[in-house]
Amino acid sequence: MVSRKLFWIGTLAVAVVGLLTGALLAAHPSQPTGPRAKAAWKMIYPAPGPMVRDVDAIVLARAVDIKPGRTAESDNGEDSLRFELASFDVIRGLKGVETGERITLERAAESGDSVFLDHDGGSFEAGQRYLLFLKHQEDGGPYFYQVNDQGRFRVANDRLVAVQPGDRVAAQFHQRPVAEGLRLVRANLREGARVR
């Protein structure tokens, strides 16, 4: 009789513990793992000509300083996105910016638990040269932003290296000598002037 009574008390205790554990887990759900939102490029170009004509600035520039920028918070405060500011000295201004100017580009930093960003080539490296296709910030601020991953080329051994070499636009510039890449930009600028 005592063993039967202990059995029912034990069973009741296990059931109560199970119910309490379930209630606690329901009251405090675990945070989702992985990204909750994905940022994608606003504009993807079908050919170099439309990209050359659409951007506000095209520069061959040297990165001089990379530092943390602002942090954008979601309305409910649950998500945040950090930015970095990369300053460049313009070696050759092809559109929208003069040679010798210093410009600043704002990009999303490499961290973010709830937002996944399409690959844009990563942080810039101080001292490295880049061919960049840029847009002005839409709010009229002083910064530029990289138009997309099609519009960023690192210079290595005097050749342009694309972020995504298989992209149909980036492939037009990838592995070309810098001078040849700049001629391609100028040719598309002239073509755009004739079209308008």
Number of C-alpha atoms within 10 A of each C-alpha: 6 6 8 9 10 11 12 11 12 12 12 12 12 12 12 12 12 12 12 12 12 11 11 11 11 10 9 8 8 8 6 9 8 11 12 11 12 10 9 12 13 7 11 15 18 11 15 20 18 15 22 24 18 16 18 17 22 24 24 22 26 23 21 17 15 18 11 14 15 13 12 13 12 9 8 6 8 8 15 16 18 16 18 19 22 24 21 26 21 23 18 18 17 20 19 13 16 16 15 13 13 16 18 18 20 22 21 21 19 14 13 15 14 17 16 17 17 12 13 18 15 11 14 21 15 14 13 14 23 26 26 22 26 25 19 19 14 9 7 8 8 11 19 22 21 21 24 23 22 28 26 23 26 24 22 14 10 13 18 24 23 25 21 19 17 12 16 14 22 23 18 16 26 22 20 17 16 23 12 14 18 19 11 18 21 15 14 18 18 13 13 15 10 8 7 5
